[in-house]
């Protein structure tokens, strides 16, 4: 073979003699000695779009799209980009539907309504309590409730709203959605401007999901919410977050004692455990009528 040439693969130059030597060793049944290689290094200066799309597994990723502040500073610290992601799916898993969803996402939706956008609810299991939503700052003129009951109807409405980009935020209750359907929704959500929240049962945590962000929420003590990030762009979150969340309208009527009901329960339990039981023979019979 006339001339001198080389093959370039991923910035590594391989001489023809090295290739022929490796082939001869392979035919002879011996394992070739790997040629020394230099590690690949990323350029120091990258375009901003590329730099924002790169992330390490031990760090929180910076989102390529915009985010919506959740209204919980301690939760924003654990979310990539510091808020609920837009142009993406967010799954919120709970043990019982329509119990804590509004308390978790309500503070973020206030900002959507203030910008004149519409919040669309698809198939909530229970009728939304409008006075409670007003306490969150959600104007009823910017709320749309789609009473879809069948799983196929809920899925169709969710997909069409995301494709049309017709809502500032989409909230859909999809307890029976399949993984391939979630992948299609995630692809559609990349072209929408607002966040898409999918509420699913807690059993779905064992299923595969294309949603980049998955949250498990449950009720805690003293009007609090326990939130665990199951999936995010970054390191695994071991300890759950405890968010102080008093339902809307109760701040003005709760006394200091009722604001901490766990102290009352523990005190009553201590009184019951610490009291002496009255022997059965010492109990007085009831007076006859």
C-alpha positions in Angstrom: 0.0 0.0 0.0 1.7 3.2 -1.2 2.0 6.2 0.9 1.6 6.8 4.6 -1.8 7.4 6.1 -3.6 7.0 9.4 -7.1 6.5 10.8 -8.6 9.0 13.2 -11.3 7.7 15.6 -12.5 10.0 18.4 -9.3 12.2 18.3 -7.1 9.1 18.5 -4.6 8.5 15.7 -3.9 4.8 14.9 -1.1 3.8 12.6 -1.6 1.0 10.0 1.2 -1.0 11.5 -0.7 -1.1 14.8 -3.8 -2.4 13.1 -1.9 -5.1 11.2 -0.1 -6.2 14.4 -3.5 -6.5 16.2 -5.0 -8.6 13.4 -2.0 -10.9 13.3 -2.2 -11.5 17.1 -5.9 -12.1 16.8 -5.4 -14.7 14.1 -2.7 -16.4 16.3 -5.1 -16.5 19.3 -3.3 -14.0 21.4 -4.8 -10.8 22.9 -3.3 -7.6 21.6 -1.7 -5.2 24.0 -3.9 -2.1 24.1 -2.2 0.9 22.8 -1.8 3.8 25.2 -4.4 6.4 24.7 -4.9 9.9 26.1 -8.1 10.7 27.8 -10.7 12.8 26.0 -11.1 16.3 27.3 -13.9 18.7 26.7 -13.0 22.1 25.4 -12.7 24.8 28.0 -15.0 27.2 26.2 -18.4 25.8 25.2 -21.4 27.6 23.7 -23.9 28.5 26.5 -26.6 26.3 25.0 -24.3 23.3 25.1 -22.9 24.1 28.5 -26.4 24.4 30.0 -27.3 21.0 28.6 -24.3 19.2 30.2 -24.5 18.0 33.8 -22.7 15.5 36.1 -24.6 12.8 37.9 -23.5 14.0 41.3 -24.7 17.5 40.7 -28.1 19.1 40.1 -28.6 19.7 36.4 -29.3 23.1 35.1 -32.4 23.1 33.0 -32.3 23.9 29.3 -35.9 25.3 29.5 -37.3 27.8 32.0 -38.6 26.9 35.4 -41.5 28.1 37.6 -40.7 28.8 41.3 -42.5 26.3 43.5 -43.2 28.8 46.3 -41.1 26.6 48.7 -37.5 27.8 49.0 -36.3 24.6 50.5 -37.9 22.6 47.6 -36.5 24.9 45.0 -33.0 24.1 46.3 -33.6 20.5 45.5 -35.1 21.0 42.0 -32.9 21.4 39.0 -32.9 25.0 38.0 -34.6 26.1 41.2 -38.3 25.4 40.4 -40.9 23.3 38.6 -39.6 22.6 35.0 -41.5 24.0 32.0 -41.6 22.2 28.7 -41.5 19.0 30.6 -43.5 16.5 32.6 -43.6 16.5 36.4 -45.1 13.5 38.2 -46.5 13.8 41.7 -47.3 10.5 43.4 -49.6 10.3 46.4 -51.5 7.7 48.4 -54.9 9.3 47.9 -55.9 11.7 45.1 -57.3 15.2 45.7 -55.8 15.5 49.2 -52.6 17.4 49.0 -52.0 18.3 45.3 -53.3 21.8 45.6 -51.3 22.5 48.7 -48.1 21.4 46.9 -48.5 23.1 43.5 -50.9 25.9 44.5 -48.2 28.5 45.4 -46.6 28.0 41.9 -49.9 28.4 40.1 -50.5 31.8 41.7 -47.7 33.1 39.4 -49.3 31.6 36.4 -52.6 33.3 37.1 -51.0 36.6 37.8 -49.5 36.6 34.3 -53.0 36.2 32.9 -52.5 32.5 31.9 -55.1 29.8 32.4 -54.7 26.7 34.6 -56.5 23.7 33.2 -57.5 20.7 35.4 -58.2 17.4 33.6 -60.2 14.8 35.4 -59.8 15.7 39.1 -61.4 12.9 41.2 -63.2 15.4 43.4 -64.8 18.8 42.7 -62.2 21.5 43.3 -63.0 23.7 46.3 -63.1 27.1 44.8 -63.0 29.2 48.1 -59.8 27.3 49.0 -58.3 28.0 45.6 -59.1 31.7 46.0 -57.1 31.7 49.2 -54.1 30.4 47.1 -54.5 33.5 44.9 -56.1 31.5 42.0 -58.6 33.6 40.2 -61.7 31.6 39.1 -61.7 33.4 35.8 -58.4 31.7 34.9 -59.4 28.1 36.0 -60.8 25.6 33.6 -62.1 22.2 34.8 -62.5 19.4 32.2 -64.7 16.7 33.7 -63.2 13.7 31.9 -63.8 10.4 33.6 -62.6 7.6 31.3 -58.8 7.1 31.2 -58.8 7.4 27.4 -60.6 10.7 27.6 -58.2 12.1 30.2 -55.2 11.0 28.2 -56.6 12.5 24.9 -57.5 15.8 26.6 -54.0 16.1 28.2 -52.2 15.4 24.9 -54.3 17.8 22.9 -53.8 20.6 25.5 -50.1 20.1 25.5 -49.8 20.0 21.7 -51.9 23.2 21.4 -49.9 25.0 24.1 -53.2 26.5 25.1 -52.7 26.7 28.9 -50.3 28.3 31.3 -50.2 25.1 33.3 -51.8 21.7 32.8 -52.9 19.5 35.8 -54.0 16.0 34.8 -55.0 13.0 37.0 -53.8 9.9 35.1 -53.8 6.9 37.4 -53.8 4.3 34.5 -51.3 5.8 32.0 -48.8 3.4 30.4 -45.0 4.1 30.0 -45.3 4.4 26.2 -48.1 7.0 26.6 -45.9 8.9 29.1 -43.1 9.0 26.5 -45.4 10.5 24.0 -46.6 13.1 26.5 -43.0 14.0 27.3 -42.2 14.5 23.6 -45.2 16.8 23.3 -44.4 18.7 26.4 -41.1 19.8 25.0 -42.9 22.2 22.7 -45.2 23.7 25.3 -44.3 26.7 27.4 -45.9 25.9 30.8 -45.4 23.1 33.3 -47.4 19.9 33.0 -48.2 18.1 36.3 -49.4 14.5 36.3 -50.9 13.1 39.5 -50.6 9.4 39.8 -51.0 6.8 42.6 -48.0 6.0 44.8 -47.8 2.5 43.4 -46.6 4.0 40.1 -43.2 4.6 41.7 -42.2 1.1 40.7 -43.0 1.7 37.1 -40.8 3.2 34.4 -41.5 6.8 33.5 -40.2 9.3 30.9 -40.9 12.2 33.2 -37.6 13.9 34.1 -39.0 14.9 37.6 -40.9 12.5 39.9 -42.1 13.7 43.3 -43.6 11.6 46.1 -45.8 13.6 48.6 -47.6 12.6 51.7 -49.2 14.3 54.7 -47.0 14.9 57.7 -47.7 16.1 61.2 -48.8 19.6 62.2 -50.3 20.5 58.7 -47.0 19.7 57.0 -46.2 17.9 53.8 -43.4 15.3 53.4 -41.9 15.5 49.9 -39.4 13.1 48.5 -37.7 13.6 45.1 -37.7 10.1 43.5 -36.2 11.2 40.2 -34.4 14.3 39.1 -31.5 15.4 37.0 -28.8 15.0 39.6 -27.8 13.0 42.7 -30.3 10.9 44.6 -32.2 12.6 47.4 -32.2 10.4 50.5 -34.0 12.4 53.2 -37.5 13.8 52.6 -38.3 17.5 52.9 -40.9 18.7 55.4 -42.9 21.7 54.2 -45.1 23.7 56.5 -48.4 23.9 54.6 -51.5 25.1 56.4 -54.6 24.8 54.0 -55.8 28.1 52.6 -58.0 30.1 55.0 -57.1 28.3 58.2 -54.3 30.7 59.2 -56.8 33.1 60.6 -58.8 30.6 62.6 -56.2 28.3 64.0 -55.2 28.8 67.6 -51.5 28.2 68.6 -52.6 24.9 70.1 -54.4 23.8 67.0 -51.5 24.9 64.8 -49.5 22.1 66.5 -52.0 19.2 66.9 -49.2 16.7 67.5 -48.4 18.2 70.9 -52.0 17.8 71.9 -52.1 14.2 70.8 -48.8 13.3 72.5 -50.1 14.9 75.7 -53.3 12.9 75.7 -51.4 9.7 74.9 -49.1 10.4 77.9 -52.1 11.0 80.2 -53.7 7.7 79.1 -50.5 5.7 79.4 -49.5 7.3 82.7 -52.8 7.0 84.5 -53.6 4.2 86.9 -56.2 1.8 85.8 -59.1 1.3 88.2 -59.6 -2.3 89.2 -62.7 -3.9 87.9 -64.0 -4.8 91.4 -63.8 -1.1 92.6 -66.0 0.2 89.8 -69.4 1.2 90.9 -72.4 -0.3 89.1 -74.6 2.0 87.1 -77.7 3.2 89.0 -80.9 1.6 87.8 -83.3 3.9 86.1 
